[in-house]
Amino acid sequence: MTDPVLPGIRAIENEMIALRHQIHAHPELGFEEFATSDLVAECLSAWGYDVHRGIGGTGVVATLRHGSGTKRLGLRADMDALPITESTGLPYASHHPGKMHACGHDGHTATLLAAARYLAETRRFDGTLNLIFQPAEEGLAGARKMLEDGLFERFPCDAVFALHNMPGYPAGRFGFLPGAFMASSDTVTIRIQGCGGHGAMPHRSVDPVVVCASLTMALQTVVARNVPPLEMAIVTVGAIRAGEAANVIPDSAEMRLSVRSLNPAVRDLLEQRITALAHAQAEGFGAKAEVDYRRGYPVLVNSPAETALARAVAHDWLGEEGLIDGMVPLTGSEDFAFLLQQCPGCYLIIGNGDGEGGCMVHNPGYDFNDACLPLGASYWVKLAERFLD
């Protein structure tokens, strides 16, 4: 069987994997990616890119122009780690307790760097290549910060693409889906103000814990009875905090919710119904509710034409067997959605492996599959050469 990896990528594979391991061993949290940014910028400068630092805090954008073409392509990789203590026991495991590359951003960065090196050496494209190395994807909206710093004004793109590894799918296969591909993500804090008292005399109190219990169950009806059955919605009560002692009814309690959807209209409906239910439930028990509803990442929407192109590149290269069959939307969230709100493009996935012993991202035992790195890099090269033909 012919090796699908480009020979030039295969030749530097071990170097790029070693670079990935270096990043993995030295993880940095969002907006703290100083060493990672230094490493990325150093590599890109050595390969002949015009490198720009400090965009969105610790972000890096590298530009390479070749020929007389006017088309401009953006490729994005995220760099930040998670506040998780690694348990893999790998030789290159995190040197920093409480910090870990548990989502594969080390692999995303190394994959794009491998493609960047190849493209700089071969220059078989005609136009402008903008490589975007983004900080703080994990909940801190680094993509939005880069946009606020003038990302697309300073580095205009006709289309922008990003790739994420995904455990549970065959290693090295690519997944594409036009339209809504990843969910919005909102965080809600509900504070219930009751009236504390002695646990032996509950009739002289207004128990906020009871309000939280009732509201937790009532919130399940939002998805079951308010959201249209063919739409996706998730309302998760992830935390309830109240009281310290068994015989004391606390004065107040707090609930924290994660709310997700794949449709902006459903997102609006969820906010309306959750807010209304919180106030109504609290009032029914003689308590008061304060709702802090914070919108996070929007629905990630892939544009049809760019998604069709991205899929065609993979299909022409690998055939049907290289694609993930029956790709469906993912309920996770991704701040690349902010970039897609301002520029057409596609967010795609590469399978990280589906065998026994693997685990999902955001797990202390997770590791990016090194076998995906040369395939992902080859894909970026083929996409860049097709788009900037």
C-alpha positions as CSV (number, residue, x, y, z in Angstrom):
1,M,0.0,0.0,0.0
2,T,1.3,3.4,-0.9
3,D,2.2,5.7,2.0
4,P,-0.3,8.5,2.0
5,V,2.0,10.8,3.9
6,L,4.0,13.3,1.7
7,P,7.6,12.2,1.5
8,G,8.8,15.6,2.7
9,I,6.6,15.3,5.8
10,R,7.7,11.7,6.4
11,A,11.3,12.9,6.3
12,I,10.8,15.4,9.2
13,E,8.3,13.3,11.1
14,N,10.6,12.3,14.0
15,E,11.7,15.9,14.4
16,M,8.1,17.1,14.6
17,I,7.1,14.4,17.0
18,A,10.0,15.4,19.2
19,L,8.9,19.0,19.1
20,R,5.3,17.8,20.1
21,H,6.8,15.9,23.0
22,Q,8.7,19.0,24.1
23,I,5.5,21.1,24.1
24,H,3.6,18.3,25.9
25,A,6.3,18.2,28.6
26,H,6.0,22.0,29.2
27,P,2.3,22.8,29.1
28,E,1.1,26.4,29.6
29,L,-2.4,27.5,30.4
30,G,-4.4,30.1,28.5
31,F,-2.7,33.5,28.0
32,E,0.4,32.0,29.6
33,E,1.8,30.3,26.5
34,F,5.1,32.3,26.6
35,A,7.6,29.4,26.0
36,T,5.3,27.8,23.5
37,S,4.9,31.1,21.6
38,D,8.7,31.5,21.7
39,L,9.3,28.1,20.3
40,V,6.6,28.6,17.5
41,A,8.0,32.0,16.6
42,E,11.6,30.7,16.5
43,C,10.7,27.8,14.2
44,L,8.7,30.0,11.8
45,S,11.3,32.7,11.6
46,A,14.0,30.2,10.8
47,W,11.9,28.8,8.0
48,G,11.4,32.2,6.4
49,Y,8.0,33.4,7.6
50,D,7.2,36.9,8.5
51,V,6.3,36.4,12.2
52,H,4.1,38.7,14.4
53,R,3.9,38.3,18.2
54,G,1.6,39.3,20.9
55,I,-1.7,39.1,19.0
56,G,-4.4,38.2,21.4
57,G,-1.9,38.3,24.3
58,T,0.4,35.4,23.4
59,G,-0.8,34.6,19.9
60,V,1.5,34.3,16.9
61,V,0.7,34.9,13.3
62,A,3.1,33.9,10.6
63,T,2.8,35.0,7.0
64,L,4.4,33.6,3.8
65,R,3.7,35.1,0.4
66,H,4.7,33.4,-2.8
67,G,3.9,34.2,-6.4
68,S,1.5,36.8,-7.6
69,G,-1.8,35.2,-6.5
70,T,-4.2,37.3,-4.6
71,K,-5.9,34.6,-2.5
72,R,-5.3,34.5,1.2
73,L,-5.6,31.4,3.3
74,G,-5.7,31.1,7.1
75,L,-4.8,27.9,9.0
76,R,-5.2,27.9,12.8
77,A,-3.8,25.8,15.7
78,D,-4.4,26.3,19.4
79,M,-1.6,26.2,21.9
80,D,-2.9,26.2,25.5
81,A,-3.1,23.3,28.0
82,L,-5.6,22.5,30.7
83,P,-5.5,22.7,34.6
84,I,-5.3,18.9,34.9
85,T,-2.6,16.7,36.6
86,E,-1.3,14.2,34.1
87,S,-1.5,10.4,34.9
88,T,-0.1,8.9,31.6
89,G,3.4,8.1,33.0
90,L,4.9,8.8,29.6
91,P,8.6,9.8,29.3
92,Y,7.5,13.2,28.0
93,A,4.7,13.7,30.6
94,S,4.1,17.2,32.0
95,H,6.8,18.6,34.1
96,H,4.3,21.0,35.7
97,P,1.9,19.5,38.2
98,G,-1.7,20.7,37.6
99,K,-1.0,21.5,34.0
100,M,-1.4,19.1,31.1
101,H,-2.0,19.0,27.3
102,A,-5.1,16.9,27.8
103,C,-6.9,18.1,24.6
104,G,-4.1,17.6,22.0
105,H,-3.2,21.3,21.4
106,D,0.4,20.2,21.5
107,G,-0.4,17.9,18.6
108,H,-2.3,20.6,16.7
109,T,0.6,23.1,17.1
110,A,3.2,20.5,16.0
111,T,1.1,19.4,13.1
112,L,0.7,22.9,11.7
113,L,4.4,23.6,12.3
114,A,5.3,20.5,10.2
115,A,3.1,21.7,7.4
116,A,4.6,25.2,7.7
117,R,8.1,23.9,7.3
118,Y,7.2,21.8,4.3
119,L,5.4,24.7,2.6
120,A,8.3,27.1,3.2
121,E,10.7,24.6,1.6
122,T,8.6,23.6,-1.4
123,R,6.5,26.8,-2.0
124,R,4.2,25.1,-4.4
125,F,1.4,27.6,-3.9
126,D,0.5,31.0,-5.3
127,G,-0.8,33.6,-2.8
128,T,-0.6,34.4,0.9
129,L,-0.5,31.9,3.7
130,N,-1.5,33.1,7.2
131,L,-0.7,30.6,10.0
132,I,-2.5,31.5,13.2
133,F,-1.2,30.0,16.5
134,Q,-3.9,30.9,19.0
135,P,-3.8,31.1,22.8
136,A,-6.4,30.4,25.4
137,E,-9.0,28.2,23.5
138,E,-9.9,26.4,26.7
139,G,-12.8,28.6,27.9
140,L,-10.9,32.0,27.8
141,A,-11.9,32.9,24.2
142,G,-8.4,33.5,22.8
143,A,-9.9,33.6,19.3
144,R,-12.1,36.5,20.2
145,K,-9.1,38.3,21.8
146,M,-7.1,37.9,18.6
147,L,-10.0,39.3,16.6
148,E,-10.2,42.3,19.0
149,D,-6.5,42.8,18.3
150,G,-7.3,43.1,14.6
151,L,-6.5,39.6,13.4
152,F,-8.4,39.7,10.1
153,E,-7.8,43.5,9.5
154,R,-4.0,42.9,9.8
155,F,-4.0,39.5,8.1
156,P,-7.0,39.3,5.8
157,C,-8.1,35.7,4.9
158,D,-10.5,34.6,2.2
159,A,-11.1,31.4,4.2
160,V,-9.9,30.0,7.5
161,F,-9.6,26.3,8.6
162,A,-8.8,24.5,11.8
163,L,-8.3,20.9,12.8
164,H,-8.9,19.0,16.0
165,N,-8.1,15.5,17.0
166,M,-11.0,13.4,18.3
167,P,-10.7,10.1,20.2
168,G,-13.3,7.5,19.4
169,Y,-12.8,7.7,15.6
170,P,-10.3,5.7,13.6
171,A,-6.8,7.2,13.7
172,G,-6.0,9.4,10.8
173,R,-9.5,9.6,9.3
174,F,-11.0,13.0,8.6
175,G,-14.5,14.2,9.4
176,F,-16.4,17.1,7.8
177,L,-19.8,18.5,8.2
178,P,-21.3,21.7,6.8
179,G,-23.5,23.9,8.9
180,A,-23.7,23.7,12.7
181,F,-20.9,21.4,13.8
182,M,-20.2,22.3,17.5
183,A,-22.5,23.6,20.2
184,S,-22.7,27.0,21.8
185,S,-21.6,27.0,25.4
186,D,-23.1,29.2,28.1
187,T,-22.6,29.3,31.9
188,V,-25.3,30.2,34.3
189,T,-25.0,30.9,38.0
190,I,-28.2,31.0,40.0
191,R,-28.1,32.4,43.6
192,I,-31.1,31.5,45.8
193,Q,-31.7,33.7,48.8
194,G,-33.7,32.1,51.4
195,C,-33.9,32.5,55.2
196,G,-31.5,30.4,57.3
197,G,-32.4,28.8,60.6
198,H,-32.2,25.7,62.8
199,G,-32.5,22.4,61.1
200,A,-34.9,21.3,63.8
201,M,-37.3,24.1,63.1
202,P,-37.6,24.3,59.3
203,H,-41.0,26.0,59.4
204,R,-39.3,29.1,60.6
205,S,-36.9,29.2,57.6
206,V,-37.0,29.4,53.8
207,D,-34.8,26.6,52.8
208,P,-32.7,27.5,49.6
209,V,-31.6,23.9,49.3
210,V,-35.1,22.7,48.7
211,V,-35.5,25.4,46.1
212,C,-32.3,24.2,44.3
213,A,-33.6,20.6,44.4
214,S,-36.9,21.6,42.9
215,L,-35.3,23.8,40.3
216,T,-32.9,21.1,39.3
217,M,-35.8,18.9,38.4
218,A,-37.8,21.7,36.8
219,L,-34.9,22.6,34.5
220,Q,-35.1,19.2,32.9
221,T,-38.5,20.1,31.5
222,V,-36.9,22.9,29.5
223,V,-35.3,20.4,27.1
224,A,-38.1,17.9,27.4
225,R,-41.1,20.3,26.9
226,N,-39.9,23.6,25.6
227,V,-37.2,22.8,23.0
228,P,-38.5,21.3,19.7
229,P,-37.9,17.5,19.7
230,L,-35.7,17.6,16.6
231,E,-33.4,20.3,18.1
232,M,-30.4,19.6,20.4
233,A,-30.2,21.2,23.8
234,I,-28.4,20.4,27.0
235,V,-29.0,21.8,30.5
236,T,-26.5,20.4,33.0
237,V,-26.5,21.3,36.7
238,G,-22.9,20.8,37.5
239,A,-22.7,22.2,41.0
240,I,-24.9,23.1,43.9
241,R,-23.2,24.8,46.9
242,A,-25.0,25.4,50.2
243,G,-24.4,25.2,53.9
244,E,-21.8,23.6,56.1
245,A,-23.6,21.7,58.9
246,A,-26.2,19.0,58.9
247,N,-28.4,20.8,61.5
248,V,-28.3,24.3,59.9
249,I,-30.5,25.5,57.1
250,P,-28.3,27.9,55.1
251,D,-29.3,31.4,54.3
252,S,-28.5,31.0,50.6
253,A,-27.4,28.5,48.0
254,E,-25.8,28.6,44.5
255,M,-26.3,26.5,41.4
256,R,-24.0,26.4,38.4
257,L,-25.2,25.3,35.0
258,S,-23.7,24.4,31.6
259,V,-26.1,25.1,28.7
260,R,-25.5,24.1,25.1
261,S,-27.4,24.1,21.8
262,L,-26.7,23.9,18.1
263,N,-29.2,26.6,17.0
264,P,-29.0,30.3,18.0
265,A,-32.8,30.5,18.3
266,V,-32.8,27.5,20.7
267,R,-30.0,29.2,22.6
268,D,-32.2,32.3,23.1
269,L,-35.1,30.1,24.2
270,L,-32.9,28.3,26.8
271,E,-31.9,31.6,28.3
272,Q,-35.5,32.8,28.5
273,R,-36.9,29.6,30.0
274,I,-34.1,29.0,32.5
275,T,-34.3,32.6,33.8
276,A,-38.1,32.4,34.1
277,L,-38.1,29.1,35.9
278,A,-35.4,30.2,38.4
279,H,-37.5,33.2,39.5
280,A,-40.8,31.3,39.5
281,Q,-39.5,28.3,41.5
282,A,-37.8,30.6,44.0
283,E,-41.0,32.7,44.4
284,G,-43.1,29.6,44.9
285,F,-41.1,28.7,48.0
286,G,-40.9,32.3,49.3
287,A,-37.3,32.8,48.2
288,K,-35.6,35.0,45.7
289,A,-33.4,34.1,42.7
290,E,-30.6,36.1,41.1
291,V,-29.6,34.8,37.7
292,D,-26.2,35.5,36.1
293,Y,-26.4,34.2,32.6
294,R,-23.1,34.4,30.7
295,R,-22.9,33.6,27.0
296,G,-19.7,31.9,26.1
297,Y,-18.8,30.4,22.7
298,P,-21.3,30.6,19.9
299,V,-22.5,27.8,17.7
300,L,-19.7,26.8,15.3
301,V,-21.1,27.0,11.8
302,N,-19.0,25.6,8.9
303,S,-19.7,27.4,5.6
304,P,-20.9,25.0,2.8
305,A,-18.4,25.9,0.0
306,E,-15.3,25.8,2.2
307,T,-16.4,22.5,3.9
308,A,-17.0,20.9,0.5
309,L,-13.5,22.0,-0.6
310,A,-11.9,20.7,2.6
311,R,-13.7,17.3,2.2
312,A,-12.7,17.1,-1.5
313,V,-9.1,17.5,-0.6
314,A,-9.2,14.6,1.8
315,H,-11.3,12.5,-0.5
316,D,-9.1,13.0,-3.6
317,W,-6.1,12.2,-1.4
318,L,-7.3,9.2,0.7
319,G,-10.6,8.1,-0.9
320,E,-13.7,7.2,1.0
321,E,-11.8,5.0,3.4
322,G,-10.0,8.1,4.6
323,L,-13.2,9.8,5.7
324,I,-15.3,9.4,8.8
325,D,-18.7,8.1,7.6
326,G,-21.9,9.7,8.8
327,M,-20.2,12.6,10.6
328,V,-22.7,14.3,13.1
329,P,-22.5,17.5,15.1
330,L,-20.4,17.5,18.3
331,T,-21.9,18.8,21.6
332,G,-18.5,20.2,22.7
333,S,-17.7,23.8,22.1
334,E,-14.8,25.6,20.3
335,D,-13.9,29.3,20.1
336,F,-12.9,28.9,16.4
337,A,-16.6,29.7,16.1
338,F,-15.7,33.4,16.6
339,L,-13.4,33.3,13.6
340,L,-16.1,31.6,11.4
341,Q,-18.5,34.4,12.3
342,Q,-16.2,36.8,10.5
343,C,-14.6,34.7,7.8
344,P,-15.9,31.6,5.9
345,G,-14.2,28.4,6.6
346,C,-14.3,24.9,8.0
347,Y,-13.5,23.2,11.3
348,L,-12.7,19.5,10.7
349,I,-11.6,16.6,12.9
350,I,-9.0,13.9,12.6
351,G,-9.6,10.6,14.4
352,N,-7.2,10.0,17.3
353,G,-8.0,6.3,17.5
354,D,-10.9,4.1,18.6
355,G,-9.1,1.1,20.2
356,E,-9.3,-0.1,23.8
357,G,-7.3,1.8,26.3
358,G,-7.9,5.2,24.6
359,C,-9.7,7.9,26.5
360,M,-11.5,11.1,25.7
361,V,-9.9,14.5,25.8
362,H,-9.8,16.4,29.0
363,N,-8.9,13.2,30.8
364,P,-5.6,12.9,32.8
365,G,-4.7,9.7,30.9
366,Y,-5.1,11.2,27.4
367,D,-2.4,11.7,24.8
368,F,-2.4,13.0,21.3
369,N,-1.7,10.1,18.8
370,D,1.6,10.8,17.1
371,A,0.6,8.7,14.1
372,C,-1.9,11.5,13.3
373,L,0.8,14.2,13.1
374,P,2.2,13.4,9.6
375,L,-1.2,12.7,8.2
376,G,-2.6,16.0,9.6
377,A,0.5,17.9,8.3
378,S,0.1,16.3,4.9
379,Y,-3.5,17.3,4.8
380,W,-2.7,21.0,5.6
381,V,-0.2,21.0,2.8
382,K,-2.6,19.6,0.3
383,L,-5.3,22.0,1.4
384,A,-3.0,25.0,1.1
385,E,-1.7,24.0,-2.3
386,R,-5.3,23.4,-3.6
387,F,-6.7,26.6,-2.1
388,L,-3.7,28.7,-3.3
389,D,-3.4,27.1,-6.7
